[in-house]
Amino acid sequence: MTTPLSIGIGEARQRAIDEMARILERESAIEKAVIGQDLFGLLRAILWLLSDANEAVIRSRVAEALASCGRFFTGQIWVSSAETSPADKLVYSSAWNEGIEIPGVDRLRLDDRTRTRTAWLPRFRSPLWHARHDWRSERAEVEDKGTRIDGPPIVVFYSFKGGVGRTTALAAFAIQRAREGKRVLVIDMDLDAPGAGTLLSADGTEQASLRGVVDYLMEAPLGEVQIDDYVHRCKRESLVGDAEGEIVVMPAGNVDENYLGKLARLDLEIRGGRHPLEDLLLNAREKIEPDWILIDSRAGLSPAAGLLLDGIAHLHILFSTNSAQSQLGLAQVIRNLGEERILRGVAQANCIIVQAMVVDLVEVEKLARSQFAEWLEPTILDHYFVSADEDPNDEYWSVRNADEPDSPSRAVAIPYRPRLAFFPTIDDVANDFVVGSYIELGRRILMQFRVGEDLARDGG
């Protein structure tokens, strides 16, 4: 049997939740309760008692139960009753209001205090607008009527491990849409290892922006800014063809001697209310009027990735390889986009899985695809889909959708091609992005949206 001294921080947290849930089942005199976990992972309890409760007895039972959490239980049990001061009541109420609901336990919440990566905790957001392909053409009419303004699809490109061709795939989709006459906004949120701004460089006649995302997020809260000062444009024929489309790029920033200092001052945590990134997106919709917004995410469990996978996007393109490390991390992201949202009564966030870096040999590719499917299909089934019985009105992704061509359980495979690993400029290989697997990925992305209609399954 595990002793209180030998349990870890994760096990202690789960024990506290389980023990408090059992107490709430037995003690009807407890109106509600919060398990608090502070910045050091230490646990305490807050109880709201009814007027006829025996406070001493309840305190004793809670203390005895939480003692099983060992060194992680502070011994603190705060009680809100008629005698509690107004100041303490305010603190306790804040803990309840900010707490995360515990699935299956109506009267219990977890108040989780963390230093960083707050967006990875299950406080799910929704996209800022409904996504429509033709929102610009209808905008004037909508504004005249005073009704809701829709906007472009927001698509995030993410990978748990770097070096899997994520940014290249984003550029490929941007080129495809620009060659159809669309205006595409690319935002480089891979702030620790920027790349999209260099890959999609400014036209020869235009000076590259000396500012970018880092500068905007620091400067916009201080007063009005001109978003055109933070972007550059790609309209050259070698990239977008002879169409009227263009790619507008907001780089991470100018990686010079000042960049690291700015990055060190940037706060990507969610503190409540609207995040500055959301203001950036709203400003971009108004001033740039793109048909698509594509965001390149930082890899791993970074603060930037957590922010982008928190529900502000309409679609998430998730890249993985056949490696166990890549799949282990991506499984956590799939749980966040699916299972964690479902447990809290929120629809899954839309996603497409990309199997990247597949060896471009027929037999090897066939084996790699089969092995990847053996991992992906049960992962989606267990952590993303709901059962058909749980979704009688077909409002969620459910097991009945498993065989559909756009199902998240069906990965898009992108072979590794040495030609695309080393090239002087993206203009030299732009035509490679409008054929083969990149076109297949583009088709899958477009399948998630219906031209002239709302998002097929609103990702939030």
C-alpha positions in Angstrom: 0.0 0.0 0.0 1.3 3.5 -0.9 2.0 5.5 2.2 1.2 9.3 2.4 4.9 10.1 2.4 5.6 8.3 -0.9 2.8 9.6 -3.0 3.5 12.1 -5.7 1.8 15.5 -6.3 -0.5 14.2 -9.0 -1.7 11.3 -6.9 -2.2 13.6 -3.9 -4.4 15.9 -5.9 -6.6 13.0 -7.2 -6.9 11.6 -3.6 -8.1 14.9 -2.3 -10.7 15.1 -5.0 -11.9 11.5 -4.5 -12.0 11.9 -0.7 -13.9 15.1 -0.8 -16.4 13.7 -3.3 -17.1 10.8 -0.9 -17.6 13.2 2.0 -20.0 15.3 0.0 -22.1 12.1 -0.7 -22.4 11.5 3.0 -22.5 15.0 4.4 -25.7 16.8 3.3 -24.8 19.7 5.7 -22.0 20.7 3.3 -23.5 23.0 0.8 -20.4 22.9 -1.5 -16.6 22.6 -1.3 -13.4 23.7 -3.1 -10.1 21.8 -3.1 -7.4 24.5 -3.5 -4.0 23.7 -4.9 -1.4 26.5 -4.6 1.6 27.4 -6.6 3.7 24.8 -4.8 1.1 22.1 -5.3 0.0 22.1 -1.7 -3.7 21.3 -0.9 -6.3 22.9 1.3 -10.1 22.7 1.6 -12.8 25.4 1.6 -16.3 24.4 2.9 -19.6 26.1 2.8 -21.8 24.8 5.7 -25.6 24.9 6.2 -26.8 26.6 9.4 -27.5 23.3 11.2 -24.1 21.7 10.4 -21.8 20.5 13.2 -18.7 22.3 12.2 -16.3 20.6 14.5 -17.4 17.1 13.4 -17.2 18.0 9.7 -13.7 19.6 10.1 -12.5 16.5 11.8 -13.8 14.2 9.0 -12.3 16.3 6.3 -9.0 16.5 8.0 -8.8 12.8 8.5 -9.7 12.1 4.9 -7.2 14.6 3.4 -4.4 13.4 5.7 -4.1 10.6 3.1 -2.5 13.2 0.8 0.5 13.2 3.1 2.9 16.1 2.9 0.8 17.8 0.2 -2.1 18.6 2.6 -1.5 21.8 4.5 -3.9 20.9 7.2 -5.9 24.1 6.3 -9.7 23.8 6.3 -11.4 27.1 5.7 -15.2 27.3 6.6 -17.7 29.8 5.3 -20.4 30.2 7.9 -22.5 33.0 9.4 -19.5 34.0 11.6 -17.1 34.3 8.7 -15.9 37.9 8.0 -16.9 39.6 4.8 -13.3 39.7 3.6 -12.8 36.0 4.1 -16.1 35.3 2.4 -14.9 37.3 -0.6 -11.8 35.2 -0.9 -13.7 32.0 -0.6 -16.3 33.1 -3.2 -13.5 33.9 -5.6 -12.0 30.5 -5.2 -15.4 28.9 -6.0 -16.1 31.2 -9.0 -12.6 30.6 -10.5 -12.6 26.9 -9.7 -12.9 24.2 -12.3 -15.9 21.9 -12.1 -15.2 18.3 -11.3 -17.1 16.0 -13.7 -19.7 13.9 -11.9 -19.5 15.9 -8.6 -22.0 18.8 -8.6 -20.9 20.5 -5.4 -17.1 20.3 -5.7 -14.6 22.5 -7.6 -10.8 22.6 -8.0 -9.1 26.0 -7.6 -5.8 25.4 -9.4 -3.2 28.1 -8.9 -0.3 27.9 -11.4 2.7 30.1 -12.3 2.6 29.5 -16.0 0.7 27.6 -18.8 -2.7 28.7 -17.5 -4.2 28.1 -20.9 -3.5 24.4 -20.6 -5.9 24.1 -17.7 -9.5 23.3 -18.7 -10.9 26.8 -18.9 -12.1 26.6 -22.5 -12.7 29.6 -24.7 -14.7 29.9 -27.9 -13.8 31.5 -31.3 -14.4 35.2 -31.4 -16.8 34.9 -34.4 -18.5 32.4 -36.6 -16.4 31.5 -39.6 -17.6 32.1 -43.1 -15.8 31.9 -46.4 -17.6 34.9 -47.9 -17.9 37.1 -44.8 -16.3 40.1 -46.6 -18.8 40.1 -49.4 -21.7 40.3 -46.9 -20.1 42.6 -44.4 -21.5 45.9 -45.6 -25.0 44.5 -45.7 -24.6 42.9 -42.2 -23.3 46.2 -40.8 -26.2 48.1 -42.2 -28.6 45.8 -40.5 -26.7 46.0 -37.2 -26.5 42.2 -36.9 -23.5 40.0 -36.0 -20.3 40.3 -38.0 -18.8 37.0 -38.9 -15.2 36.6 -39.9 -12.6 34.4 -41.6 -11.7 30.9 -40.4 -8.9 30.8 -37.8 -6.7 27.7 -38.4 -3.9 26.8 -36.0 -1.0 24.5 -37.1 0.5 22.7 -34.1 3.0 19.9 -33.4 4.2 18.4 -30.2 7.7 17.9 -31.5 9.4 20.4 -33.9 10.9 19.7 -37.2 8.0 17.8 -38.7 7.1 20.2 -41.6 4.3 22.1 -39.7 5.3 25.6 -41.0 5.9 24.3 -44.5 2.4 22.9 -44.6 1.0 26.2 -43.3 2.8 28.0 -46.1 1.5 25.5 -48.7 -2.1 26.1 -47.7 -1.6 29.9 -47.7 -0.2 29.6 -51.2 -3.1 27.5 -52.4 -5.7 29.9 -51.1 -3.8 33.0 -52.4 -3.6 31.4 -55.9 -7.4 31.3 -55.7 -7.5 35.0 -55.2 -7.9 35.0 -51.4 -6.2 37.2 -48.9 -4.5 35.1 -46.3 -3.1 36.4 -43.0 -0.3 34.3 -41.5 0.6 34.9 -37.9 3.9 33.5 -36.5 3.2 32.5 -32.9 6.3 30.2 -32.7 7.9 33.0 -30.8 10.8 30.9 -29.4 11.9 29.7 -32.9 10.4 32.0 -35.5 10.2 30.8 -39.1 7.0 31.7 -40.9 8.0 35.3 -41.4 11.3 34.3 -43.0 9.8 31.5 -45.1 7.1 33.8 -46.5 9.4 36.7 -47.0 8.3 40.2 -48.2 8.2 41.0 -51.8 11.4 42.5 -53.3 9.6 45.9 -53.6 8.5 45.9 -50.0 10.6 46.3 -46.9 10.2 43.5 -44.4 8.5 44.5 -41.2 10.9 45.3 -38.3 8.1 44.5 -35.8 5.8 41.6 -35.3 3.7 39.6 -32.9 5.9 40.2 -29.8 6.0 44.0 -30.5 2.2 44.1 -31.1 1.3 42.3 -27.9 3.5 44.6 -25.9 2.6 47.9 -27.6 -1.1 47.6 -28.4 -2.2 47.6 -24.7 -0.4 51.0 -24.3 -2.5 52.8 -27.0 -3.8 52.7 -30.5 -1.5 51.0 -33.1 -1.5 50.6 -36.8 -1.5 46.9 -37.6 0.1 47.6 -41.0 3.3 48.5 -39.1 3.6 44.9 -37.9 3.1 43.0 -41.2 4.5 42.5 -44.7 2.9 41.3 -47.9 3.6 38.6 -50.5 1.9 39.2 -53.8 4.7 38.2 -56.2 3.7 36.0 -59.1 6.3 33.3 -58.3 4.4 32.7 -55.1 0.7 33.5 -55.6 0.5 33.1 -59.4 -1.4 35.6 -61.5 -4.4 35.7 -59.2 -5.5 38.7 -57.2 -4.7 37.0 -53.9 -2.0 37.9 -51.4 -0.4 36.6 -48.2 -0.1 39.1 -45.4 2.5 38.0 -42.8 2.8 39.0 -39.2 6.2 37.7 -38.2 7.1 36.9 -34.6 9.3 40.0 -34.7 12.8 41.1 -35.8 15.2 38.6 -34.2 17.9 41.1 -33.4 19.8 42.0 -30.2 16.6 43.4 -28.7 14.3 40.4 -29.4 15.1 38.3 -26.5 14.5 41.1 -24.0 11.1 41.8 -25.5 10.2 38.1 -25.5 11.3 37.9 -21.8 8.8 40.6 -21.0 5.9 39.1 -22.9 3.1 37.6 -20.7 1.1 34.9 -22.6 -0.8 33.7 -19.5 -4.6 33.9 -19.3 -5.5 36.2 -16.4 -9.2 36.5 -17.0 -11.1 38.6 -19.6 -10.0 39.0 -23.2 -6.4 38.1 -24.0 -4.3 40.6 -26.1 -4.1 38.0 -28.8 -7.8 38.1 -29.1 -7.6 41.9 -29.6 -5.0 41.3 -32.3 -7.3 38.9 -34.1 -10.3 41.4 -33.9 -8.1 44.2 -35.1 -6.8 42.1 -38.0 -10.3 41.2 -39.1 -11.2 44.9 -39.2 -8.1 46.4 -40.8 -6.7 43.6 -42.9 -10.0 41.8 -43.8 -8.4 38.4 -44.6 -10.3 35.5 -46.0 -8.3 33.1 -43.8 -6.2 33.5 -40.7 -3.5 30.9 -40.3 -1.5 30.7 -37.1 1.8 28.9 -36.7 2.1 27.6 -33.1 5.0 26.9 -30.9 5.6 23.2 -30.4 5.2 21.2 -27.2 3.4 22.2 -24.0 4.5 25.9 -24.3 2.4 28.9 -23.1 1.9 30.0 -26.7 0.6 26.6 -27.8 -1.7 26.4 -24.8 -3.2 29.8 -25.7 -3.8 28.7 -29.3 -5.3 25.4 -28.4 -7.6 26.9 -25.8 -10.6 27.3 -28.2 -10.0 30.6 -30.0 -9.4 28.8 -33.3 -12.1 27.2 -35.5 -9.8 24.3 -36.6 -6.6 22.8 -35.3 -4.1 21.0 -37.6 -2.2 18.6 -35.4 1.1 17.1 -36.7 2.7 13.9 -35.5 5.1 11.2 -36.6 5.3 7.5 -35.8 7.6 8.2 -32.8 6.3 7.3 -29.4 7.4 10.7 -28.0 5.4 12.6 -30.6 2.3 10.5 -30.1 2.4 10.7 -26.3 2.3 14.4 -26.4 -0.3 14.7 -29.1 -2.6 12.3 -27.2 -2.7 14.9 -24.4 -3.7 17.6 -26.9 -6.4 15.4 -28.4 -7.8 14.8 -24.9 -7.8 18.6 -24.3 -9.6 19.3 -27.5 -12.1 16.4 -27.0 -12.6 14.5 -23.8 -11.8 17.4 -21.4 -14.3 19.7 -23.2 -17.0 17.0 -23.4 -16.7 16.3 -19.6 -17.6 20.0 -19.0 -20.5 20.1 -21.5 -18.5 21.9 -24.3 -18.4 20.5 -27.9 -15.1 19.2 -29.1 -12.8 21.6 -30.9 -12.4 20.6 -34.5 -9.1 19.0 -35.6 -7.3 17.3 -38.4 -4.4 14.9 -37.7 -1.4 14.9 -40.0 1.0 12.0 -40.1 4.2 13.8 -41.0 7.6 12.8 -42.3 6.4 9.5 -43.9 9.2 7.8 -45.8 8.4 8.1 -49.5 8.8 4.4 -50.4 5.6 2.5 -51.2 6.0 -0.5 -48.9 7.5 1.6 -46.1 4.8 4.2 -46.4 2.1 1.5 -46.4 3.5 0.0 -43.1 3.9 3.5 -41.5 0.3 4.4 -42.3 -1.0 1.2 -40.9 1.0 1.6 -37.7 -0.1 5.2 -37.3 -3.7 4.2 -37.8 -3.3 1.6 -35.1 -2.4 4.4 -32.6 -4.7 7.1 -33.9 -8.0 5.3 -34.2 -8.3 4.1 -30.6 -6.9 7.4 -29.3 -9.7 9.3 -31.1 -12.2 6.7 -30.0 -11.2 6.9 -26.3 -10.4 10.6 -25.9 -12.3 12.5 -28.6 -15.5 10.9 -29.8 -18.7 10.5 -27.8 -20.9 7.4 -28.2 -23.9 7.5 -30.5 -26.2 7.2 -27.5 -24.7 10.3 -25.9 -25.3 12.4 -29.1 -28.8 11.6 -30.4 -29.0 15.0 -32.2 -25.6 14.6 -33.9 -24.2 17.8 -32.3 -20.8 16.3 -31.4 -18.2 14.2 -33.2 -19.3 10.7 -32.3 -18.4 7.1 -33.2 -21.0 7.3 -36.0 -18.7 9.8 -37.8 -15.7 7.4 -37.6 -15.9 6.4 -41.3 -16.6 9.8 -42.7 -13.9 11.2 -45.0 -13.3 14.2 -42.8 -13.2 12.2 -39.5 -10.4 13.2 -37.1 -9.6 9.5 -36.9 -8.4 9.6 -40.5 -5.0 11.1 -40.8 -3.6 13.0 -43.8 -0.1 11.5 -44.6 2.6 13.9 -45.9 5.7 12.1 -47.2 9.2 13.4 -46.4 10.7 14.8 -49.6 14.4 15.9 -49.5 13.6 18.5 -52.1 11.4 20.3 -49.6 14.0 20.0 -46.8 16.6 22.2 -48.5 15.6 25.0 -50.9 16.9 28.6 -51.5 13.5 30.3 -51.3 10.0 29.1 -51.0 9.4 30.6 -54.5 11.6 27.8 -55.9 9.3 25.1 -54.6 5.9 26.9 -54.5 4.5 24.7 -57.3 5.2 21.6 -55.2 2.6 22.9 -52.7 -0.4 22.8 -55.1 -0.1 19.0 -55.9 -0.1 15.7 -54.0 -0.4 15.4 -50.2 -0.5 19.2 -49.7 -3.6 19.5 -51.9 -5.1 16.6 -49.9 -4.5 18.5 -46.6 -6.0 21.6 -48.2 -9.1 19.7 -49.3 -9.6 18.3 -45.8 -9.3 21.8 -44.3 -11.9 23.1 -46.8 -14.2 20.3 -46.0 -14.5 21.7 -42.4 -16.1 24.8 -43.8 -19.1 25.3 -46.1 -18.8 28.1 -48.6 -21.3 30.9 -47.7 -22.5 29.1 -44.6 -21.5 28.8 -40.9 -18.7 26.5 -39.8 -19.9 22.9 -40.3 -19.2 22.0 -36.7 -18.5 25.2 -34.7 -15.3 24.6 -32.8 -16.6 26.1 -29.6 
